[in-house]
């Protein structure tokens, strides 16, 4: 068996901790961007009202009241910004910090893999650190095509929580895998599970934003004051729902493969495909919830807040499976490490 590279493992842990600090700074910058955007949006509205008033005066309709709604849309249903994107310095700093965090965490994940001579997802620390890396990586890669900086506070906030949970809640020195995990199925089964979990994390953030935007639009329709003007930087509830639905559909296929691959691995390891182990049961529960979500939205007309809540329930089941089940339920999967 290859010798563990302890020094590289320690560097990996250090860079993982540094990445968590950088992500925390990016989270603050994204939050600051939203706070500053409220003031910027008010300035845009004031300028728009002044412009409308000048047009009315020039046309001889000075007695007509100017519109109270901005004629300039900040972001359309395709999630493309029509203005303000060049003025958001805090958001630019946040994206730069996020890229730095991704590079540092990528080094940490790769370093741990090289130090242990295996894939870096053999225990809860590694699952969380690799999973959070994939969430951040997918986010910054999508940013190259779509301006999703409005999700930064929520996505990078979740990444920071996941990475802090890994470094402080489940610190595990780099080591060889226990014999039960020394299988090529670890690469196949767990890698897809990590990627699916990362995608579910992103859709969870989108569904939360969808609910907030839905509540805000209902309040505006009722004639109440806009208490969250920064949410004008966020697309409408419908585009968020549609985008989350498409990502959930892809993640669901991956989770289905995870369930099937896990059953095949169980037959190879324990001589049976299914044994009602707690981990197996909750993996199936997650599959059922997301299957119900996709079916209800596609054929049952479950749209809006109902579909968002069903997706959120699926993600909460995922979190429960990873935390409570791993920590407090004894089963055949308990060797995964804490």
Secondary structure, DSSP 8 states (H G I E B T S, - for coil): -----HHHHHHHHHHHHHHHHHHHHHHHHHHHHHHHHHHHHHHHHHHHHHHHHHHHHHTT-TTS---SS-SS-SB-TTS-BSSSGGG-HHHHHHHHHHHHHHHHHHHHHHHHHHHHTS-S-SSHHHHHHHHHHHHHHHHHHHHTTS--GGGHHHHHHHHHHHHHIIIIIS--------GGG-SHHIIIIIHHHHHHHHHHHHHHHHHHHHHHHHHHHHHHHTT---S-GGGGGS--HHHHHHHHHHHHHHHHHHHHHHHHHHHHHHHHHHS-S----HHHHHHHHHHHHHHHHHHHHHHS---THHHHHHHHHHHHHHHHIIIIIHHH--STTGGG--
